[in-house]
Amino acid sequence: MIPSPSPAGAPLESLSGLIERVSFFNEENGFAVLRVKVKGQRDLVAVVGSLPAVSAGEWLNAEGRWVREREFGLQFKAEHLTSSAPTSREGIEKYLGGGMVKGIGPVYAKKLVAKFGEGIFDIIENYSARLEEVPGIGTGRRRLIKAAWSEQKVIRGIMVFLHSQGVSTARAVRIYKTYGDNAIETVRADPYALARDIHGIGFKTADQIAAKLGIPRDSLARAAAGLSHVLLEATGAGHCALPAELLVTQAAKLLEVDETLVGTALERALNAREVTRETVGDVPWIFLPHLQAAEIGIAHRVRELASGPARYPAINPVEAAAWCAEKTGQTLAPSQQAALAKALTSRILIITGGPGVGKTTLLNAILLVLASRRVECLLCAPTGRAAKRMAEATGREARTIHRLLEGGSGEGGFRRHEHHPLDCDLLVVDECSMVDVPLMHHLLRALPSKAGLLLVGDVDQLPSVGPGLVLGHLIASGVPPVVRLTEVFRQAAHSRIITAAHQVNAGRFPDLPPRDTESDFYFVERAEPPDILRTLLEMVGKRIPARFQFDPVRDIQVLAPMNRGSLGVRELNLALQETLNPERPDQNSVEKFGWRFRSGDKVIQTANNYDKEVFNGDIGWITQVNLEERELHVQFDAREVRYDFNELDELSLAYAITIHKSQGSEFPVVVLPLANQHYLLLQRNLLYTALTRGRKLVVLVGQRPALATAIRNHRVTERYSALLHRLQTATD
């Protein structure tokens, strides 16, 4: 019998059946569209409603009403939905074969049910050794199935708990990975831990759970959590501390409580040494203790390094420069010769300057001379791409800072520190503008007591994403010697990219090539955002590949000032994915955490993962989406890294990335949209950084007034960091 739409005001009806297919499931809010086999109905019934988690094969119980939608036809709209483990052979096979349990796909599901029937769940739970009786299941797969089954039970419980608190279940797996079997108890004891510990869960979500669990709005625990959140958010904006008054004001605003309560919570946090107070320029600042300690450590070690001469064998710099010219065929300019002399006599030296001024030539000369005297040099950079470029430019091994320091479970997350220092006489750090206060502190802790330090970077680029303004403050302090290279060499001066970058950095509108002239730098003017987007897609998808023979995915990188808006990173990625890698029938894909990932997609890692040895900003390509194993494979340079589907909140599409994310990288081609909608981030150092990311071609597409605004705007947002003060003060 075909049901009819329920009359208005009719009581709720009940419906039960086997979930044949999950047509749609939103992990953020639990909304599901299900196809259900209901007894007495010839066709599958469409059921829509909300529940924590759902898999094909489960038994569904629903209460709701029949409705007829113009677009979707007759549906059962459920107000209450519950699902339970299947009991029929058909349901069990569908459940196990749907990818719910890692290690079991449709083939093994059929074999397991044929062998053990309805008792398969009990076998997995209590007698898993018997799984090896099934052909093809060995010890390895059996252990994988058992572990995945146990994990799924706990994760299901977390999902049900989160759903009952009215929040997303999307991060249930990450909560489980962080807190283990006691996850629910941990969250009940301190729901605000979620905001601190779980990537992707914000303070508002944690606060919502806290309210549901009965934590009063005016409790000191909530006020303390608000303070902690504001401080952590400040570090995300580049600050190492906040003035006490500003911290209290911002926390009170966030929590919508009286500042007196927040002040009491602050005093309690100070007494518990969760935060520290320090007067900087007559103003009390509040620090997270590890950032205060890092600033003190940097200042102490830099002053120590700057106080004495280099400990290399004696080298005549004039003879060294002549010997270099003979060896390489490159004669150093007078400014480079002076810098070489300073490098050979200083224990710490900073080399800074823009593109084309000979930083690499100078660095190679320094390394060549010191290697001839058997000085052991180690080279590193903040990102994998920067390290690779450094290795190519110098012909020597270069590693990321994280790999050099052996990121792991040692002190501060690194195995290299003062008790287990690096083995070198000189440590060279490239792209130093990207290095934040914590990372510089770890580097200096790992630097051997007698070694020298050479920092190379462009101080006019964007500062580090992390807290502090290390390179700028080191230079401004006057403590370590600094070489600033300014002369653009003849070969580099032929590049319009380099001349445009220097013109922008000097506050001048760049010289634009005449129309239809061959160049490596172009500005394509468009008046409105839709026109900018249309032109950008045409440029990346067709015109640049056709004219210059660049691969549109591998060689071309779209950079954008911000994430939001029609020309922000998110919308650009969706449009570029459809242009460059549209979905094909033979192509596997998975939708997780707001993105649909397909084989062939370009992706970026958005968080440091020491277990996988991939770090924030690493760019790779998806080589495989394995639906049976619930895994996605990504190629990062020469390494393939596997991600469980539930780990995909660490990845984003990377056809377009922010300029901040591009730091430390160079790309054959950079395409940059510029529009007045970006006005909050139209800044000179942002534009300058974007221009210097392009190696062979840079194309700006957008509005001329937006370009002019970016060039004029030289305001640099100040960061609350006491490093400069500490460097200029004799004692801490």
N, C-alpha and C positions, 0 to 999 in steps of 0.2 A: 504494500500500500504506500503510495506516494504521499508524504506529509504535506500539510498546508501551512502557510504562514500563521503564527499564533495571533489571535485577536488582541487588541490593545487591552491591557490590564489582566490578561490571562495569567493563571499561576504558572510557576516554573515547571518545565517538563524535564524528565530524566532521559539520558541516552547513554548506552554503553556499547563498546565494540573494540575491535582490533585496529590499532593504528597501522594502516597499510603504507602510508607515505607522509613524510613531513615536508609539505610544500614550502613552508617558510617558518623560520624561527629567529626572533630578534633577541640576542643575548642581553641587550641593554635593558629591555623592559619585559621580556618573557612572552611577548605577543607571538602567537603561533597560528598558522593555517594548516589544518590536518585533513588528510583523507582517511576516513574511517570505515571499516567493514562492519556494518550493523546487521544483526540478525533480522531477517524479514525484509531487508532492503536489497534489491538486485544491484543497484549502482552504489558506488562509494559515496558516503555522505561527507560534505564539506563542513568541518567544525572550526570555528574561530574563537579564540579566548587567550587567556594568559596563565602560564604555569612556569615553575622554576627551570625545568629541563624536560626534554622529550626525545624519544627515539622510536623509529619504526619498529613494530613488533610488540610494543607495550600495550597493555589493556587500559582503555580510557573510560573514565566515568565523568559524565558532564551533566550540569544542570543549566538550563537556559531556555531560549525561545527560538522558534523557527522564524526566519526573516527572508524576504526576497529582495536581493540587491539588483539594481538595474544592470550593473556591469558583470556581477559574479553569479547571479541566479540565486537559487534557494540555498540557504546556509543555516546551520544550527549555531546561533550566537550564544556562547556559554558565559554565564556569570561566575560559575565555579567549575574548575577543571582539576582532576587528579589523574595521575597515571601510575601504573604499578607494573612490576616485572611480569612478563608474559608467562602463561602456564601451558599453552598449547604448543605442539611441535612447530606448527607454522609460525606462530608468533616468536618462539625462541630462536628459530633459524633466521628470521628477519631481523630480530634484535641483535643477535651476535654478528650477523653479516653486515650490519649497517655502519660498522666502524666505531661502535661504542666502546669496544674493548680492543686495545691495540694488540696486534698479533693475530687477530681473527678477522678474516675477510669472508666473502660469500662462500668460497670454496671450502675453507676449514669449518665454517658454520654448518654447512651441509654434512660434512664428515662427522663432526662432533655430535650432532643431533641424531644422525643415523646410528652411531655407536652407543650413545648414552641416553638418548630419548629425553624425556622431561626431567631426568635427574642430572642433567649436565651442570646446572648451577651449583648443586651440592658437590659434584665432582671437583669443579674448579675451586670451590670454597674450602673443602675439607680433604679431598683425596687427589690433589693436583698431579701427583706422580703418575696417575693412571692416564693422564692426557697423552703420555708417550705411547700408549697402545694404538693411537690413531696414526696411520702412515703419514710421514712428513713432519710430524711434531717431535722434535728432539728436545734435549735438556734446555737448550738456549731459548727456544720458542715457548716451551712450557713455563719457564721462569718468567718470561716476558708477559705471558697471558695471566699468570697468577698475580704478578706485581700490578699489572694494569687493572685487574679485577678489584684488588684491594683498594687501589688508589681511587677508582671510580666510585666505590661505596662511600668513601670519605668525602669526595668532591660533591657527590649528590647531596649529602647531608649539609655541606656548606651552602650549596645552591638553594636548598629549601630554607635554610636559616636566613640567608640574604633576602630571598624573595619575601619571606614573612616580615622583614623589616622594610620592605618597599623599595629596595635598591637593586641595581644591576647585578646579574649573576656572571657577567662576562669575565670577571677576574677571579672566579672561584678556584681555578687551577693554580694561579699564581699565589693566592692566599694559602692553599694547601702546600705548595712548594716552600713557602716561607715559614709557615708555622707547624706543618706536619699534622699528625693525627689529632693534636690538641687545638686545632685552629679555632673552632667555635668557642671553646673555653677561653682562649687568648683574646678573641675579639670581644666577648662578653665582659672580660675583666678590664680591657682598655680599648674601646672601639677606635680611639684616636690614633692608635698604633697603625691602623690601616693607612692613614694619610702619610705617615712617616715612612712606612716600610714597603708599601705595595705600589709599584710603578703603575700610574694611570688612575689611582683612586685619590680623589681630592678631599680637602677638609670638609666641604659641605656634605659629601656622602657620609663621611665618618661621623659628622655632627648629627646627621639624620638618624643614623643607627643609634648613637648615644641617646638621643631624645626618646626613641622607641624603647630603649632599654631602661629608661627612667632616670637618666642623669639630668638633674635640674639645670635650667639655663643659667642660673646665677651661682653654680658650684665653682669652687676653686679649681677643681680638676679640669673643668671645661675652660676656664680662664687660662690655666697653665698651657693647655693644649693649643689655645688660640695664639698665645705668645710664641710658642714653639713654631707654629705654622707660619706666622708673620716673619719670624727670623729666617726660617728655611726658604720662604719665598724671596726674601731679600737676597740671600746668597744666590738664588737662581737669576736675580737681576744684576748680579756682579758685586754685591756688597759683602764685606767681611764683618760688618757690625751695623747697628742702627743707633742713633741717639736715643737715649732712654725715653725722652718725652714723645718722640715720634713713634717709637715702638708701642708704647702704651696707648696712644691715640689710635693707631691703626688697628691694634688688637681689639680695643673697645668698639670701634666701628664695625669690624668684622663680626663680633659676637653680639652686637647690639645690647651691650651692658654698660654699667657705669664705670668710668675710669678708675674709681677708687678700688673696685673689686680687682681689676687687672693689676693695679699697683701692688695690692696685697699678694697676688699670685706671683708677681715679679720678685718681690722680696723673698718669698718662699723658694723660688727657683734659684735665687742667688745664694741663699743659705744652704741649699742642697748641692750647690756648685754645678747645677745644670747649665747655667750661664754665668758670665763674669762681667763685672763693671770696671771700666777704666776711663779716666778723664783724658780726653784728647782735645787740646786747645781750649781748656776751661769748660768743655761740655762733656757730661757723663755719657759714655757709649756702652752698649750692651753687646758682648761678643758671645758666640758659641765658642767654648773653650779650645776646641781643636784649631779654629781659625786664628785665634789670638796667639796660641802657641806656634802656629806655622809662621805668622808674621814675625814674631820674636826670633824664631830660628833662622829665618832668611836674613834678617837684618844682622844678626850676630855673625853668621858665616860669611856674608858678603863683605862686611867690614874687616873680618879676619883675612879673607883672600886679598882684599885691596891693600892691606897694610904691609905686604912684603913682596919681594920680586919673584919672578918665575923660577922654578927649580929645574930648568932644562940645562943641558950642557951649554957652555958659552958659545954663542954664534954671532959672527959679524954680520949685521943686517945688510950692509952694502954688498958684501961678497955673496950673501945668500940670495939677494935679488938678482944679481948678475948670473949666478948659477942656475936659478929658476928660468931665466930668459933663455939660457943656453939649452936647458933640458926640454922646455915646452915650446920654444919658438914664440912665446908671448912676453913682451916687455911690459913690466908693471909701470903704470902711470906714477908720477911723483906722490900723489895722495895715497896710492896703494902701497908704495914703497915705505912711506911713513907709517902706514898701518901695520905692515909686516914687521917693522922694527919694534912697534909697540907690542905686537902679539908675542914676539920672541922674548920680551923682557917682563911682561905683566902676568901675574897669576890669574887675574880675571880681566876679561876684555869684552866689550859689547861692540859689535859691528852692525850698524844700521844704515838704511838707505832704500830708495825706491827701486823699481825695475830698471834693468839696463845699466846700473852704475858699477857693476863689476864685483859684487859681493862674492859670487861663486869663484871667479878668477882669483881673487884675494885668498879665499878659503883654501882653494887647491894649492896655492903657493905656500901657505902656512903649513898645510899637512905634508906637502912634499919635503920641505926643509926639515921639519921635525922628524919625519919618518927616516930621513937620511942619518939622523943622530939616534935612531932607535928609541924614539919617544913613542910610547904606546898610546894611541888615540882611539877613543870610542865616539861614534857618531850616532845621534838620535834626533827624532822630530816627533811632534805630538800626534800625527796621524800616519796611517799606513801609506797613503798617497804621498805625503810630504817626505817620509822616510825613503820611499822608492825613488822619488825624484832626486833626493840628496845622494843616494847611492849611484844613480845614473850620472849625475853631474860630477861626482868626485872619483868614481871608479872604485870606491871602498864600501864595505858593508855598512849599512845604516839601519837602525831598528827603531820601532816606535818606543817612546819613553816607557810605556807600560810593559813592553816585552823586555826592554833593557833592565828595568827594575824587577822583573820577574813577578808580575802581578799574581797574587795568590792569597794564601791564608796567613801570611806572616804579619809582622808589625805594620799597622796602617794599611794592610792589604797588599804589601810588597815584601818580597823575600830579601831584597837588597836594602840595607840601611847601615848605620854607623857600626854595627856589630858584624856586619857581613857586607863590606863595601864592594864597589865595582873594582875591577882590575884594570886600571889605566893611569897614565900620567897626565892626560888631557881629555876632558869631556867636552864635546862640541854639540850644542843644541841649536838646531835650525828652527825657523818659523816660531821664534820665541815670543812673538806678540800673542800667541795662542795659549801660552803656559800660564795657568792660574796659580794662586797662592798655595793651595795644598800640594799641587804637583811639583812646583818649584822647591817647596820644603822637602818633599821626598827625594828629589834629585840631589839637593845639597846634603841631605843626611847620608846618601849613598856615595857621595864623592869622597875618594880617599884623602886622608889628611894632607898629603904632600902634592896632590894633583892640582892642575890648573883648570880653569873653566872659560870656555869661549861661547858667548851667546850671540846668535845671528838672527836678525829679524827686522821687519819694517815697522817702526813705531807709529807710522801714520795710518796703518791699517786698523781695522776694528780690534778692540781689545778682546781678551779671552771671554769665552762664554761663561766660564766659571768665575768665582769671586776674586776680586783684586784687579790691580792694574800694574802687574809686575814689571814688564819691560819699561813702561812709561815712568814708573816711580824710581826704578834703578837708574835710569838716565837722568831724571830730574834731580836726584839726590846729589849728584856730583861725586859720589863715593867711588864707584868703579870707573876706570878709564873708558872712554867712549870714542869710537871712530865713526863719524857720519860721512858716508860717501855721497857726493852730490853730482859728480860729473857723469853725464850720460854719454857713453862711448859711441863712436861713429857707427858701428854696426847696428847697435840697438836703436840709434836715432832714426834709422830708416823705417822702423816699425811705427805705424800710426797708433797702434795700441799703447806703446810705451810713451810716445809723446803726448797722447791724449790723457793718459793716467797722470803724468807730471803736470799737465796744464790744469786738470781738475784739482789735483792736490794743492796747486798754487792759487786756486780760486778763480781760474779763468775758464771760459767756455772753450771746449776743444775745437781745433781746426777740423772741419768736416771735408771729406774728399768731394770734388766735383761729381755731379751725377754721372753714372755709368763709367766711373773711373775704377780701375782695379785697385783694391785696397784690402787691408786686414782689419779696418775699423769703419763701421757704418752707423749712421743714425737714420732710421726710417720713421718719418713723422706721421703720426695718426692722431686724429682729434678726439675720438670717443673710445671708451673701454671695449665695446663690442668689436670695433674696427681693429684695435690693438690685438685682441685675442685672435681674430680671424687671420690677420697678417702673420702673427707669431706662429700659428699652427701651419700656415702655408710655408713659411720660412723653414721651419724645422722639418716638416714632412716632405717637402718637395724642392724648394728653390735652392737651399744651401747644399743638400746632397747632390742635386743635379749639376750645379755650377762648380762646386769645389770638391766633389767626390768624398764627402764625409759621411760616415755611417750615422743615421739620425738618432740611434739609441746609444751606441758606444761612444761616439765622438762629440755629440752636441749636448751641452748641459744648459738647461733653462734655469736662471737664477731669479729670485723675486725678493723684494724687500720684506714682505710679510706673509703670514699664513692665510689670513682671512681676506674676503672680498672676491669679486669676480676675476681679479688678476692676482689673487693670492695663490700660495703653493697648492692648497687642496684642490681648488677648482681647476687650476692649470694641469695638475696631475691627472685628473679625471678626463679632461679634454685630450691631453697628450696620449694617454693610454688608449683611448678610442681611436686616435689617429694613427699611432705607431704600432699598437699591438691589440687590434680588435679581437673580440672573442670569436673562436672558431669551433665548429662541432667536434673536431678531433683533439681539442685542447682542454686539459684538466684545469679547474680553478677552484678556489675556496674563498668564501667571504667571511672575514673575521675582523673584529675591532674597527669597523667602518671602511675597510678596503676590500675590494675583490682582487685577489692575487692570482695571476695566470703564469704559466710557464712562458718564459721570454721577457717577463717584466723586469724593469730596472728598479732596485730597491735600496734603501739606506737603513743602516742600523741606527737606532735612536737612543740606545743605552749601552753602557759598558757591560760586557758579559765575559768575565774572566774564564769561566768554564769553557766557553766556545772560542775564546781568544779573538773575539770581534768587539770593536769599540765604536762608541758614538761617532757617527760621521763616515764610517766605512761604507763604500758603495759596491754593490754586487748585482748579479743577474740570476733570476730564478731559472734553474735548469730542469726541475721536476716538481710536480705536485702529485704526491702519492696518496690517493684517497683511501686505499686499503690500510696503509700503515699510518695514516693521518700525519704525514710528514711533508715538509716543503724543503727542497734542497736549493741552496744559494751558492753561487761561485763568487768568491772574493779573491781576485787575482788568481793565484795558483791553487787556492784551497777551496774545497767544497765543504760547506757547513750545513748541518741538518737542523731543522726546527720542527718541533711538535706544533701542531696547529694551535695549541693553547699558548704557545710562546710568541705568536705573531704580533702581539702588541709591542714587540721590540723592533718591528719593521714598518716602514712606510714606503709608498711609491716614491721614486726618485727621478722621474723624468724632469721634475722641477723641484728644487730645494731652495731654502732660504740662503741669502748671502752669508749669514752667520755660519751655517752648516758647511759652506764651501771653503772656509778658512783652511789653509794648509794644503789645499788641492789646486791642481792646474788641470785645465781641460783643453783639448784641441780647439773647441768652439764654445763660446758663451753667448747666449741670447738673453737679453734683459728687458722685460717690460717696464716702462716708467709711466706712471699716471698720477694725477693729483689725488686719487683715492688713497695713495700711499703716503700722504703728506706727513703723517706722524713719524715716518721713518726715512723721509727724503733728507739724507745727510751726506756731507762730503766724504767722510771716511767710509761710509757704506758703499757709495758709488765707486770710490777709488779702489776699495777692496774687490768689488765685482769686476772692474776693468782688468785688474792685475791677475785675475783667475784665468783669463783667456790666453792661450799660447799662440794660436795661429789666426784666429778670427774672433772678433767681438762685434755683435750687432745689437744696438739699442733700438727698441721699437716703442714709440709712445709720444707723449705730449712734450713739446719744447718747453713750456712753462715749468713742467715737473722736473725736467733736466736742469733748468736754470735754478730752481729752488734748491735742489740737492747740492749744486755747486756752491751756492751762496751760504747754505746752512752749515756753518763750521762749529756750531755749539756741540760740545761733547758732554754728555751727561756725567756728572761727577759720581764717583763711587766712594762709599764710606769704607775707607781702608786706611789704617794707621801706618802702613809700611814706610811711606815717605818720611813721616815724622820719626819713626824708629831709626831709619837709616841716618837721619841727620842729627840724631841725639846720641851722645857718647855712651850713655848707659841706659838699659831698659829698666 
